[in-house]
Amino acid sequence: MVTIANCFDMNEALHLQMVLGGADIEAFIPDEITGTIAPYVFFGSGLRLQVAEEDAERAAKIIAREKEARDEPQ
């Protein structure tokens, strides 16, 4: 497994996991339980979002596009 994103909070991690799932890339949040129960543990470091090594390059491109779209002014 390769970490492709460090997410600010559980909402961002779940959103990106859903986006990757829509592209048929299985993504995991290894710190999901701790991030849900004690999110303050990850302030400053972020929640890891991981994919299989063979999906990492494609997943990184998808996440970059998603973040660009989110940051564009409406």
All heavy atoms as a GROMACS GRO file, in nm:
protein
  569
    1MET      N    1   0.085  -0.118   0.000
    1MET     CA    2   0.000   0.000   0.000
    1MET      C    3   0.089   0.125   0.000
    1MET      O    4   0.192   0.128   0.064
    1MET     CB    5  -0.090   0.001   0.122
    1MET     CG    6  -0.186  -0.118   0.133
    1MET     SD    7  -0.293  -0.141  -0.007
    1MET     CE    8  -0.405  -0.008   0.013
    2VAL      N    9   0.041   0.226  -0.072
    2VAL     CA   10   0.114   0.351  -0.086
    2VAL      C   11   0.024   0.465  -0.038
    2VAL      O   12  -0.093   0.472  -0.077
    2VAL     CB   13   0.152   0.374  -0.234
    2VAL    CG1   14   0.219   0.508  -0.254
    2VAL    CG2   15   0.239   0.262  -0.285
    3THR      N   16   0.078   0.553   0.043
    3THR     CA   17   0.002   0.670   0.087
    3THR      C   18   0.006   0.773  -0.025
    3THR      O   19   0.113   0.815  -0.068
    3THR     CB   20   0.062   0.729   0.216
    3THR    OG1   21   0.058   0.630   0.318
    3THR    CG2   22  -0.014   0.853   0.260
    4ILE      N   23  -0.113   0.812  -0.071
    4ILE     CA   24  -0.121   0.908  -0.181
    4ILE      C   25  -0.175   1.043  -0.136
    4ILE      O   26  -0.169   1.139  -0.211
    4ILE     CB   27  -0.205   0.854  -0.298
    4ILE    CG1   28  -0.344   0.818  -0.250
    4ILE    CG2   29  -0.137   0.739  -0.365
    4ILE    CD1   30  -0.443   0.806  -0.360
    5ALA      N   31  -0.227   1.049  -0.014
    5ALA     CA   32  -0.277   1.178   0.037
    5ALA      C   33  -0.277   1.174   0.189
    5ALA      O   34  -0.296   1.069   0.250
    5ALA     CB   35  -0.418   1.204  -0.014
    6ASN      N   36  -0.253   1.289   0.247
    6ASN     CA   37  -0.271   1.311   0.390
    6ASN      C   38  -0.385   1.411   0.402
    6ASN      O   39  -0.370   1.527   0.364
    6ASN     CB   40  -0.144   1.365   0.455
    6ASN     CG   41  -0.038   1.258   0.466
    6ASN    OD1   42  -0.062   1.154   0.522
    6ASN    ND2   43   0.079   1.283   0.409
    7CYS      N   44  -0.496   1.364   0.450
    7CYS     CA   45  -0.620   1.443   0.451
    7CYS      C   46  -0.634   1.522   0.581
    7CYS      O   47  -0.596   1.476   0.688
    7CYS     CB   48  -0.740   1.351   0.432
    7CYS     SG   49  -0.729   1.256   0.278
    8PHE      N   50  -0.696   1.638   0.569
    8PHE     CA   51  -0.716   1.728   0.683
    8PHE      C   52  -0.804   1.663   0.790
    8PHE      O   53  -0.777   1.674   0.909
    8PHE     CB   54  -0.777   1.860   0.635
    8PHE     CG   55  -0.811   1.954   0.746
    8PHE    CD1   56  -0.711   2.022   0.813
    8PHE    CD2   57  -0.943   1.973   0.786
    8PHE    CE1   58  -0.741   2.109   0.918
    8PHE    CE2   59  -0.974   2.060   0.888
    8PHE     CZ   60  -0.874   2.127   0.955
    9ASP      N   61  -0.913   1.598   0.745
    9ASP     CA   62  -1.004   1.536   0.840
    9ASP      C   63  -1.072   1.415   0.776
    9ASP      O   64  -1.047   1.384   0.659
    9ASP     CB   65  -1.107   1.637   0.890
    9ASP     CG   66  -1.195   1.696   0.780
    9ASP    OD1   67  -1.194   1.646   0.666
    9ASP    OD2   68  -1.266   1.794   0.809
   10MET      N   69  -1.157   1.349   0.852
   10MET     CA   70  -1.223   1.228   0.804
   10MET      C   71  -1.314   1.258   0.685
   10MET      O   72  -1.325   1.177   0.593
   10MET     CB   73  -1.303   1.163   0.917
   10MET     CG   74  -1.365   1.031   0.879
   10MET     SD   75  -1.247   0.905   0.822
   10MET     CE   76  -1.164   0.870   0.974
   11ASN      N   77  -1.378   1.374   0.684
   11ASN     CA   78  -1.465   1.410   0.571
   11ASN      C   79  -1.387   1.415   0.440
   11ASN      O   80  -1.433   1.362   0.338
   11ASN     CB   81  -1.536   1.543   0.595
   11ASN     CG   82  -1.642   1.534   0.701
   11ASN    OD1   83  -1.703   1.431   0.719
   11ASN    ND2   84  -1.662   1.642   0.773
   12GLU      N   85  -1.272   1.477   0.441
   12GLU     CA   86  -1.190   1.485   0.320
   12GLU      C   87  -1.143   1.345   0.279
   12GLU      O   88  -1.147   1.310   0.162
   12GLU     CB   89  -1.070   1.576   0.341
   12GLU     CG   90  -0.982   1.587   0.217
   12GLU     CD   91  -0.857   1.670   0.237
   12GLU    OE1   92  -0.820   1.700   0.352
   12GLU    OE2   93  -0.795   1.704   0.135
   13ALA      N   94  -1.100   1.265   0.375
   13ALA     CA   95  -1.052   1.130   0.345
   13ALA      C   96  -1.163   1.045   0.284
   13ALA      O   97  -1.142   0.975   0.183
   13ALA     CB   98  -0.998   1.064   0.472
   14LEU      N   99  -1.282   1.051   0.340
   14LEU     CA  100  -1.394   0.973   0.288
   14LEU      C  101  -1.437   1.024   0.150
   14LEU      O  102  -1.472   0.944   0.062
   14LEU     CB  103  -1.512   0.978   0.385
   14LEU     CG  104  -1.490   0.901   0.515
   14LEU    CD1  105  -1.604   0.931   0.612
   14LEU    CD2  106  -1.478   0.752   0.490
   15HIS      N  107  -1.432   1.154   0.130
   15HIS     CA  108  -1.467   1.211  -0.001
   15HIS      C  109  -1.370   1.160  -0.108
   15HIS      O  110  -1.413   1.114  -0.215
   15HIS     CB  111  -1.466   1.364   0.005
   15HIS     CG  112  -1.486   1.427  -0.129
   15HIS    ND1  113  -1.608   1.434  -0.191
   15HIS    CD2  114  -1.397   1.485  -0.214
   15HIS    CE1  115  -1.594   1.494  -0.308
   15HIS    NE2  116  -1.466   1.525  -0.323
   16LEU      N  117  -1.241   1.168  -0.081
   16LEU     CA  118  -1.142   1.122  -0.178
   16LEU      C  119  -1.151   0.971  -0.200
   16LEU      O  120  -1.133   0.923  -0.312
   16LEU     CB  121  -1.001   1.163  -0.136
   16LEU     CG  122  -0.975   1.314  -0.138
   16LEU    CD1  123  -0.836   1.345  -0.084
   16LEU    CD2  124  -0.995   1.372  -0.278
   17GLN      N  125  -1.181   0.898  -0.095
   17GLN     CA  126  -1.199   0.753  -0.108
   17GLN      C  127  -1.317   0.724  -0.202
   17GLN      O  128  -1.309   0.636  -0.288
   17GLN     CB  129  -1.224   0.691   0.030
   17GLN     CG  130  -1.237   0.540   0.028
   17GLN     CD  131  -1.265   0.485   0.166
   17GLN    OE1  132  -1.342   0.542   0.243
   17GLN    NE2  133  -1.202   0.373   0.198
   18MET      N  134  -1.424   0.800  -0.190
   18MET     CA  135  -1.541   0.784  -0.275
   18MET      C  136  -1.507   0.819  -0.420
   18MET      O  137  -1.546   0.749  -0.513
   18MET     CB  138  -1.655   0.871  -0.226
   18MET     CG  139  -1.780   0.861  -0.309
   18MET     SD  140  -1.907   0.980  -0.260
   18MET     CE  141  -1.829   1.134  -0.306
   19VAL      N  142  -1.433   0.928  -0.441
   19VAL     CA  143  -1.394   0.968  -0.576
   19VAL      C  144  -1.310   0.859  -0.642
   19VAL      O  145  -1.332   0.822  -0.758
   19VAL     CB  146  -1.318   1.103  -0.573
   19VAL    CG1  147  -1.252   1.132  -0.706
   19VAL    CG2  148  -1.411   1.216  -0.534
   20LEU      N  149  -1.216   0.805  -0.567
   20LEU     CA  150  -1.132   0.698  -0.622
   20LEU      C  151  -1.214   0.572  -0.649
   20LEU      O  152  -1.193   0.503  -0.749
   20LEU     CB  153  -1.015   0.667  -0.528
   20LEU     CG  154  -0.911   0.778  -0.517
   20LEU    CD1  155  -0.808   0.744  -0.411
   20LEU    CD2  156  -0.844   0.804  -0.651
   21GLY      N  157  -1.308   0.543  -0.561
   21GLY     CA  158  -1.396   0.428  -0.582
   21GLY      C  159  -1.475   0.442  -0.711
   21GLY      O  160  -1.498   0.343  -0.782
   22GLY      N  161  -1.516   0.563  -0.744
   22GLY     CA  162  -1.586   0.589  -0.869
   22GLY      C  163  -1.501   0.563  -0.991
   22GLY      O  164  -1.552   0.540  -1.100
   23ALA      N  165  -1.369   0.564  -0.973
   23ALA     CA  166  -1.275   0.535  -1.081
   23ALA      C  167  -1.224   0.391  -1.071
   23ALA      O  168  -1.123   0.356  -1.131
   23ALA     CB  169  -1.157   0.633  -1.076
   24ASP      N  170  -1.293   0.309  -0.994
   24ASP     CA  171  -1.257   0.168  -0.973
   24ASP      C  172  -1.118   0.150  -0.911
   24ASP      O  173  -1.045   0.057  -0.946
   24ASP     CB  174  -1.267   0.088  -1.104
   24ASP     CG  175  -1.410   0.069  -1.146
   24ASP    OD1  176  -1.498   0.058  -1.058
   24ASP    OD2  177  -1.436   0.066  -1.268
   25ILE      N  178  -1.084   0.241  -0.820
   25ILE     CA  179  -0.959   0.228  -0.745
   25ILE      C  180  -0.997   0.211  -0.599
   25ILE      O  181  -1.062   0.298  -0.540
   25ILE     CB  182  -0.869   0.353  -0.761
   25ILE    CG1  183  -0.827   0.369  -0.907
   25ILE    CG2  184  -0.747   0.342  -0.670
   25ILE    CD1  185  -0.750   0.496  -0.935
   26GLU      N  186  -0.959   0.099  -0.542
   26GLU     CA  187  -0.990   0.074  -0.402
   26GLU      C  188  -0.892   0.152  -0.315
   26GLU      O  189  -0.770   0.142  -0.331
   26GLU     CB  190  -0.980  -0.075  -0.372
   26GLU     CG  191  -1.040  -0.113  -0.241
   26GLU     CD  192  -1.056  -0.263  -0.225
   26GLU    OE1  193  -1.005  -0.339  -0.309
   26GLU    OE2  194  -1.118  -0.303  -0.125
   27ALA      N  195  -0.945   0.232  -0.225
   27ALA     CA  196  -0.864   0.315  -0.137
   27ALA      C  197  -0.896   0.281   0.008
   27ALA      O  198  -1.009   0.245   0.041
   27ALA     CB  199  -0.890   0.462  -0.163
   28PHE      N  200  -0.796   0.293   0.093
   28PHE     CA  201  -0.810   0.260   0.235
   28PHE      C  202  -0.766   0.377   0.321
   28PHE      O  203  -0.676   0.452   0.286
   28PHE     CB  204  -0.722   0.139   0.269
   28PHE     CG  205  -0.757   0.017   0.190
   28PHE    CD1  206  -0.690  -0.012   0.073
   28PHE    CD2  207  -0.857  -0.069   0.232
   28PHE    CE1  208  -0.722  -0.124  -0.002
   28PHE    CE2  209  -0.891  -0.180   0.158
   28PHE     CZ  210  -0.823  -0.208   0.040
   29ILE      N  211  -0.832   0.389   0.434
   29ILE     CA  212  -0.795   0.489   0.535
   29ILE      C  213  -0.750   0.407   0.657
   29ILE      O  214  -0.832   0.367   0.739
   29ILE     CB  215  -0.914   0.579   0.571
   29ILE    CG1  216  -0.972   0.643   0.445
   29ILE    CG2  217  -0.873   0.686   0.672
   29ILE    CD1  218  -1.108   0.708   0.465
   30PRO      N  219  -0.619   0.379   0.668
   30PRO     CA  220  -0.574   0.290   0.775
   30PRO      C  221  -0.599   0.344   0.916
   30PRO      O  222  -0.607   0.268   1.010
   30PRO     CB  223  -0.424   0.273   0.748
   30PRO     CG  224  -0.386   0.384   0.657
   30PRO     CD  225  -0.509   0.424   0.583
   31ASP      N  226  -0.614   0.474   0.928
   31ASP     CA  227  -0.636   0.536   1.059
   31ASP      C  228  -0.783   0.572   1.080
   31ASP      O  229  -0.815   0.658   1.162
   31ASP     CB  230  -0.550   0.662   1.072
   31ASP     CG  231  -0.405   0.636   1.038
   31ASP    OD1  232  -0.350   0.538   1.091
   31ASP    OD2  233  -0.348   0.711   0.957
   32GLU      N  234  -0.873   0.507   1.007
   32GLU     CA  235  -1.014   0.546   1.007
   32GLU      C  236  -1.077   0.541   1.146
   32GLU      O  237  -1.147   0.634   1.186
   32GLU     CB  238  -1.092   0.457   0.912
   32GLU     CG  239  -1.236   0.497   0.896
   32GLU     CD  240  -1.305   0.422   0.783
   32GLU    OE1  241  -1.247   0.329   0.727
   32GLU    OE2  242  -1.420   0.459   0.753
   33ILE      N  243  -1.053   0.437   1.221
   33ILE     CA  244  -1.117   0.425   1.352
   33ILE      C  245  -1.066   0.534   1.447
   33ILE      O  246  -1.146   0.603   1.510
   33ILE     CB  247  -1.095   0.284   1.411
   33ILE    CG1  248  -1.171   0.182   1.326
   33ILE    CG2  249  -1.141   0.277   1.556
   33ILE    CD1  250  -1.143   0.038   1.361
   34THR      N  251  -0.935   0.550   1.453
   34THR     CA  252  -0.879   0.654   1.540
   34THR      C  253  -0.923   0.792   1.493
   34THR      O  254  -0.955   0.879   1.574
   34THR     CB  255  -0.726   0.646   1.544
   34THR    OG1  256  -0.687   0.515   1.582
   34THR    CG2  257  -0.667   0.747   1.641
   35GLY      N  258  -0.926   0.813   1.361
   35GLY     CA  259  -0.968   0.941   1.306
   35GLY      C  260  -1.112   0.974   1.339
   35GLY      O  261  -1.149   1.092   1.347
   36THR      N  262  -1.193   0.872   1.357
   36THR     CA  263  -1.333   0.894   1.391
   36THR      C  264  -1.351   0.917   1.540
   36THR      O  265  -1.423   1.007   1.582
   36THR     CB  266  -1.418   0.772   1.348
   36THR    OG1  267  -1.403   0.754   1.207
   36THR    CG2  268  -1.564   0.791   1.380
   37ILE      N  269  -1.282   0.838   1.620
   37ILE     CA  270  -1.298   0.845   1.766
   37ILE      C  271  -1.219   0.961   1.827
   37ILE      O  272  -1.267   1.028   1.918
   37ILE     CB  273  -1.254   0.712   1.830
   37ILE    CG1  274  -1.347   0.600   1.784
   37ILE    CG2  275  -1.253   0.722   1.982
   37ILE    CD1  276  -1.301   0.462   1.824
   38ALA      N  277  -1.097   0.982   1.778
   38ALA     CA  278  -1.010   1.085   1.836
   38ALA      C  279  -0.941   1.164   1.724
   38ALA      O  280  -0.820   1.153   1.704
   38ALA     CB  281  -0.906   1.020   1.926
   39PRO      N  282  -1.017   1.245   1.651
   39PRO     CA  283  -0.959   1.315   1.535
   39PRO      C  284  -0.846   1.410   1.571
   39PRO      O  285  -0.759   1.437   1.487
   39PRO     CB  286  -1.078   1.390   1.477
   39PRO     CG  287  -1.177   1.400   1.587
   39PRO     CD  288  -1.156   1.278   1.672
   40TYR      N  289  -0.842   1.459   1.693
   40TYR     CA  290  -0.737   1.552   1.735
   40TYR      C  291  -0.597   1.490   1.727
   40TYR      O  292  -0.498   1.560   1.719
   40TYR     CB  293  -0.763   1.602   1.877
   40TYR     CG  294  -0.783   1.491   1.978
   40TYR    CD1  295  -0.676   1.429   2.038
   40TYR    CD2  296  -0.913   1.446   2.008
   40TYR    CE1  297  -0.695   1.325   2.128
   40TYR    CE2  298  -0.932   1.343   2.098
   40TYR     CZ  299  -0.823   1.282   2.158
   40TYR     OH  300  -0.842   1.179   2.247
   41VAL      N  301  -0.589   1.358   1.725
   41VAL     CA  302  -0.459   1.289   1.716
   41VAL      C  303  -0.388   1.325   1.585
   41VAL      O  304  -0.266   1.327   1.579
   41VAL     CB  305  -0.479   1.136   1.726
   41VAL    CG1  306  -0.352   1.061   1.694
   41VAL    CG2  307  -0.532   1.099   1.864
   42PHE      N  308  -0.466   1.355   1.480
   42PHE     CA  309  -0.408   1.377   1.348
   42PHE      C  310  -0.392   1.523   1.310
   42PHE      O  311  -0.353   1.551   1.197
   42PHE     CB  312  -0.493   1.303   1.243
   42PHE     CG  313  -0.492   1.156   1.264
   42PHE    CD1  314  -0.598   1.093   1.328
   42PHE    CD2  315  -0.383   1.079   1.227
   42PHE    CE1  316  -0.596   0.956   1.350
   42PHE    CE2  317  -0.380   0.943   1.249
   42PHE     CZ  318  -0.486   0.882   1.311
   43PHE      N  319  -0.420   1.616   1.400
   43PHE     CA  320  -0.399   1.757   1.369
   43PHE      C  321  -0.251   1.779   1.337
   43PHE      O  322  -0.164   1.742   1.413
   43PHE     CB  323  -0.440   1.848   1.485
   43PHE     CG  324  -0.589   1.860   1.504
   43PHE    CD1  325  -0.641   1.895   1.626
   43PHE    CD2  326  -0.676   1.836   1.400
   43PHE    CE1  327  -0.777   1.908   1.644
   43PHE    CE2  328  -0.813   1.847   1.417
   43PHE     CZ  329  -0.863   1.883   1.539
   44GLY      N  330  -0.227   1.837   1.223
   44GLY     CA  331  -0.090   1.865   1.183
   44GLY      C  332  -0.027   1.757   1.098
   44GLY      O  333   0.063   1.783   1.020
   45SER      N  334  -0.073   1.634   1.110
   45SER     CA  335  -0.012   1.525   1.032
   45SER      C  336  -0.107   1.471   0.925
   45SER      O  337  -0.063   1.428   0.820
   45SER     CB  338   0.032   1.411   1.124
   45SER     OG  339  -0.080   1.354   1.190
   46GLY      N  340  -0.234   1.474   0.949
   46GLY     CA  341  -0.332   1.429   0.852
   46GLY      C  342  -0.360   1.280   0.854
   46GLY      O  343  -0.278   1.200   0.899
   47LEU      N  344  -0.477   1.245   0.805
   47LEU     CA  345  -0.518   1.106   0.792
   47LEU      C  346  -0.464   1.052   0.660
   47LEU      O  347  -0.479   1.115   0.556
   47LEU     CB  348  -0.671   1.095   0.791
   47LEU     CG  349  -0.739   1.118   0.923
   47LEU    CD1  350  -0.885   1.153   0.901
   47LEU    CD2  351  -0.729   0.993   1.007
   48ARG      N  352  -0.406   0.934   0.663
   48ARG     CA  353  -0.349   0.875   0.542
   48ARG      C  354  -0.458   0.811   0.456
   48ARG      O  355  -0.546   0.744   0.507
   48ARG     CB  356  -0.246   0.767   0.578
   48ARG     CG  357  -0.127   0.821   0.655
   48ARG     CD  358  -0.039   0.710   0.702
   48ARG     NE  359  -0.111   0.630   0.801
   48ARG     CZ  360  -0.078   0.506   0.834
   48ARG    NH1  361   0.022   0.445   0.775
   48ARG    NH2  362  -0.148   0.441   0.925
   49LEU      N  363  -0.446   0.833   0.326
   49LEU     CA  364  -0.530   0.765   0.227
   49LEU      C  365  -0.435   0.681   0.143
   49LEU      O  366  -0.339   0.734   0.087
   49LEU     CB  367  -0.605   0.866   0.141
   49LEU     CG  368  -0.700   0.809   0.037
   49LEU    CD1  369  -0.816   0.735   0.104
   49LEU    CD2  370  -0.753   0.918  -0.052
   50GLN      N  371  -0.461   0.552   0.136
   50GLN     CA  372  -0.369   0.462   0.069
   50GLN      C  373  -0.438   0.382  -0.041
   50GLN      O  374  -0.557   0.352  -0.032
   50GLN     CB  375  -0.307   0.364   0.169
   50GLN     CG  376  -0.225   0.433   0.275
   50GLN     CD  377  -0.157   0.334   0.369
   50GLN    OE1  378  -0.204   0.224   0.388
   50GLN    NE2  379  -0.046   0.377   0.425
   51VAL      N  380  -0.360   0.348  -0.144
   51VAL     CA  381  -0.404   0.262  -0.254
   51VAL      C  382  -0.296   0.160  -0.281
   51VAL      O  383  -0.182   0.173  -0.235
   51VAL     CB  384  -0.434   0.344  -0.382
   51VAL    CG1  385  -0.546   0.444  -0.361
   51VAL    CG2  386  -0.310   0.412  -0.434
   52ALA      N  387  -0.331   0.059  -0.362
   52ALA     CA  388  -0.232  -0.039  -0.404
   52ALA      C  389  -0.126   0.031  -0.489
   52ALA      O  390  -0.155   0.128  -0.560
   52ALA     CB  391  -0.299  -0.151  -0.483
   53GLU      N  392  -0.005  -0.019  -0.482
   53GLU     CA  393   0.107   0.044  -0.552
   53GLU      C  394   0.081   0.060  -0.702
   53GLU      O  395   0.115   0.162  -0.761
   53GLU     CB  396   0.234  -0.037  -0.529
   53GLU     CG  397   0.360   0.036  -0.566
   53GLU     CD  398   0.484  -0.035  -0.515
   53GLU    OE1  399   0.477  -0.106  -0.413
   53GLU    OE2  400   0.588  -0.018  -0.582
   54GLU      N  401   0.016  -0.040  -0.764
   54GLU     CA  402  -0.009  -0.033  -0.908
   54GLU      C  403  -0.113   0.072  -0.945
   54GLU      O  404  -0.122   0.114  -1.060
   54GLU     CB  405  -0.050  -0.170  -0.964
   54GLU     CG  406  -0.173  -0.229  -0.901
   54GLU     CD  407  -0.144  -0.319  -0.781
   54GLU    OE1  408  -0.031  -0.318  -0.728
   54GLU    OE2  409  -0.237  -0.390  -0.740
   55ASP      N  410  -0.191   0.120  -0.848
   55ASP     CA  411  -0.292   0.223  -0.873
   55ASP      C  412  -0.246   0.362  -0.832
   55ASP      O  413  -0.318   0.460  -0.855
   55ASP     CB  414  -0.421   0.190  -0.796
   55ASP     CG  415  -0.490   0.066  -0.846
   55ASP    OD1  416  -0.484   0.040  -0.968
   55ASP    OD2  417  -0.550  -0.005  -0.763
   56ALA      N  418  -0.129   0.374  -0.773
   56ALA     CA  419  -0.085   0.499  -0.712
   56ALA      C  420  -0.076   0.615  -0.810
   56ALA      O  421  -0.123   0.725  -0.780
   56ALA     CB  422   0.048   0.479  -0.641
   57GLU      N  423  -0.017   0.593  -0.926
   57GLU     CA  424   0.001   0.703  -1.021
   57GLU      C  425  -0.133   0.757  -1.071
   57GLU      O  426  -0.156   0.877  -1.072
   57GLU     CB  427   0.086   0.657  -1.139
   57GLU     CG  428   0.122   0.768  -1.234
   57GLU     CD  429   0.214   0.721  -1.346
   57GLU    OE1  430   0.288   0.623  -1.328
   57GLU    OE2  431   0.210   0.784  -1.453
   58ARG      N  432  -0.222   0.667  -1.108
   58ARG     CA  433  -0.353   0.708  -1.158
   58ARG      C  434  -0.434   0.776  -1.046
   58ARG      O  435  -0.499   0.877  -1.067
   58ARG     CB  436  -0.428   0.587  -1.213
   58ARG     CG  437  -0.555   0.624  -1.287
   58ARG     CD  438  -0.605   0.509  -1.372
   58ARG     NE  439  -0.654   0.398  -1.293
   58ARG     CZ  440  -0.783   0.369  -1.274
   58ARG    NH1  441  -0.874   0.444  -1.331
   58ARG    NH2  442  -0.819   0.267  -1.202
   59ALA      N  443  -0.426   0.721  -0.925
   59ALA     CA  444  -0.499   0.778  -0.812
   59ALA      C  445  -0.448   0.918  -0.779
   59ALA      O  446  -0.528   1.008  -0.750
   59ALA     CB  447  -0.485   0.687  -0.690
   60ALA      N  448  -0.318   0.938  -0.785
   60ALA     CA  449  -0.261   1.070  -0.756
   60ALA      C  450  -0.311   1.174  -0.856
   60ALA      O  451  -0.342   1.288  -0.819
   60ALA     CB  452  -0.109   1.063  -0.757
   61LYS      N  453  -0.323   1.135  -0.982
   61LYS     CA  454  -0.373   1.227  -1.085
   61LYS      C  455  -0.520   1.262  -1.059
   61LYS      O  456  -0.560   1.377  -1.072
   61LYS     CB  457  -0.358   1.166  -1.224
   61LYS     CG  458  -0.214   1.160  -1.271
   61LYS     CD  459  -0.204   1.093  -1.406
   61LYS     CE  460  -0.059   1.080  -1.448
   61LYS     NZ  461  -0.046   1.010  -1.576
   62ILE      N  462  -0.598   1.163  -1.022
   62ILE     CA  463  -0.740   1.186  -0.994
   62ILE      C  464  -0.757   1.279  -0.874
   62ILE      O  465  -0.838   1.371  -0.876
   62ILE     CB  466  -0.812   1.052  -0.972
   62ILE    CG1  467  -0.819   0.974  -1.103
   62ILE    CG2  468  -0.952   1.073  -0.914
   62ILE    CD1  469  -0.862   0.830  -1.089
   63ILE      N  470  -0.678   1.256  -0.770
   63ILE     CA  471  -0.686   1.342  -0.652
   63ILE      C  472  -0.643   1.484  -0.684
   63ILE      O  473  -0.705   1.580  -0.639
   63ILE     CB  474  -0.602   1.283  -0.536
   63ILE    CG1  475  -0.674   1.159  -0.482
   63ILE    CG2  476  -0.578   1.385  -0.426
   63ILE    CD1  477  -0.597   1.084  -0.378
   64ALA      N  478  -0.539   1.500  -0.764
   64ALA     CA  479  -0.494   1.634  -0.803
   64ALA      C  480  -0.604   1.708  -0.878
   64ALA      O  481  -0.630   1.826  -0.852
   64ALA     CB  482  -0.368   1.625  -0.888
   65ARG      N  483  -0.672   1.639  -0.971
   65ARG     CA  484  -0.783   1.702  -1.045
   65ARG      C  485  -0.897   1.739  -0.951
   65ARG      O  486  -0.958   1.844  -0.964
   65ARG     CB  487  -0.833   1.609  -1.155
   65ARG     CG  488  -0.748   1.610  -1.279
   65ARG     CD  489  -0.818   1.540  -1.392
   65ARG     NE  490  -0.854   1.404  -1.353
   65ARG     CZ  491  -0.809   1.294  -1.411
   65ARG    NH1  492  -0.727   1.302  -1.513
   65ARG    NH2  493  -0.846   1.175  -1.369
   66GLU      N  494  -0.925   1.651  -0.856
   66GLU     CA  495  -1.034   1.676  -0.761
   66GLU      C  496  -1.003   1.800  -0.676
   66GLU      O  497  -1.089   1.884  -0.653
   66GLU     CB  498  -1.055   1.554  -0.673
   66GLU     CG  499  -1.167   1.567  -0.574
   66GLU     CD  500  -1.305   1.575  -0.637
   66GLU    OE1  501  -1.324   1.534  -0.753
   66GLU    OE2  502  -1.396   1.624  -0.568
   67LYS      N  503  -0.880   1.811  -0.630
   67LYS     CA  504  -0.841   1.927  -0.548
   67LYS      C  505  -0.842   2.055  -0.630
   67LYS      O  506  -0.880   2.160  -0.579
   67LYS     CB  507  -0.705   1.902  -0.483
   67LYS     CG  508  -0.713   1.799  -0.372
   67LYS     CD  509  -0.582   1.783  -0.300
   67LYS     CE  510  -0.599   1.685  -0.184
   67LYS     NZ  511  -0.478   1.675  -0.104
   68GLU      N  512  -0.801   2.049  -0.757
   68GLU     CA  513  -0.807   2.166  -0.844
   68GLU      C  514  -0.952   2.212  -0.862
   68GLU      O  515  -0.981   2.331  -0.853
   68GLU     CB  516  -0.748   2.135  -0.981
   68GLU     CG  517  -0.599   2.138  -0.987
   68GLU     CD  518  -0.548   2.105  -1.127
   68GLU    OE1  519  -0.622   2.124  -1.226
   68GLU    OE2  520  -0.434   2.058  -1.137
   69ALA      N  521  -1.040   2.117  -0.887
   69ALA     CA  522  -1.182   2.150  -0.907
   69ALA      C  523  -1.241   2.211  -0.781
   69ALA      O  524  -1.322   2.304  -0.788
   69ALA     CB  525  -1.259   2.025  -0.947
   70ARG      N  526  -1.201   2.161  -0.666
   70ARG     CA  527  -1.253   2.212  -0.538
   70ARG      C  528  -1.204   2.354  -0.512
   70ARG      O  529  -1.276   2.436  -0.456
   70ARG     CB  530  -1.208   2.119  -0.425
   70ARG     CG  531  -1.258   2.163  -0.289
   70ARG     CD  532  -1.199   2.081  -0.178
   70ARG     NE  533  -1.055   2.107  -0.173
   70ARG     CZ  534  -0.968   2.026  -0.117
   70ARG    NH1  535  -1.007   1.913  -0.064
   70ARG    NH2  536  -0.839   2.055  -0.115
   71ASP      N  537  -1.082   2.384  -0.555
   71ASP     CA  538  -1.022   2.516  -0.528
   71ASP      C  539  -1.058   2.623  -0.629
   71ASP      O  540  -1.029   2.740  -0.607
   71ASP     CB  541  -0.870   2.503  -0.518
   71ASP     CG  542  -0.827   2.421  -0.398
   71ASP    OD1  543  -0.907   2.408  -0.302
   71ASP    OD2  544  -0.713   2.369  -0.400
   72GLU      N  545  -1.120   2.584  -0.742
   72GLU     CA  546  -1.160   2.682  -0.843
   72GLU      C  547  -1.273   2.770  -0.788
   72GLU      O  548  -1.365   2.721  -0.725
   72GLU     CB  549  -1.209   2.614  -0.970
   72GLU     CG  550  -1.099   2.553  -1.052
   72GLU     CD  551  -1.153   2.486  -1.178
   72GLU    OE1  552  -1.276   2.489  -1.201
   72GLU    OE2  553  -1.070   2.431  -1.252
   73PRO      N  554  -1.266   2.901  -0.816
   73PRO     CA  555  -1.376   2.988  -0.772
   73PRO      C  556  -1.504   2.953  -0.847
   73PRO      O  557  -1.501   2.920  -0.966
   73PRO     CB  558  -1.328   3.129  -0.808
   73PRO     CG  559  -1.210   3.113  -0.897
   73PRO     CD  560  -1.161   2.972  -0.885
   74GLN      N  561  -1.613   2.962  -0.778
   74GLN     CA  562  -1.743   2.927  -0.838
   74GLN      C  563  -1.805   3.046  -0.905
   74GLN      O  564  -1.807   3.152  -0.868
   74GLN     CB  565  -1.837   2.871  -0.730
   74GLN     CG  566  -1.784   2.746  -0.667
   74GLN     CD  567  -1.779   2.627  -0.764
   74GLN    OE1  568  -1.866   2.609  -0.846
   74GLN    NE2  569  -1.674   2.548  -0.754
   0.00000   0.00000   0.00000
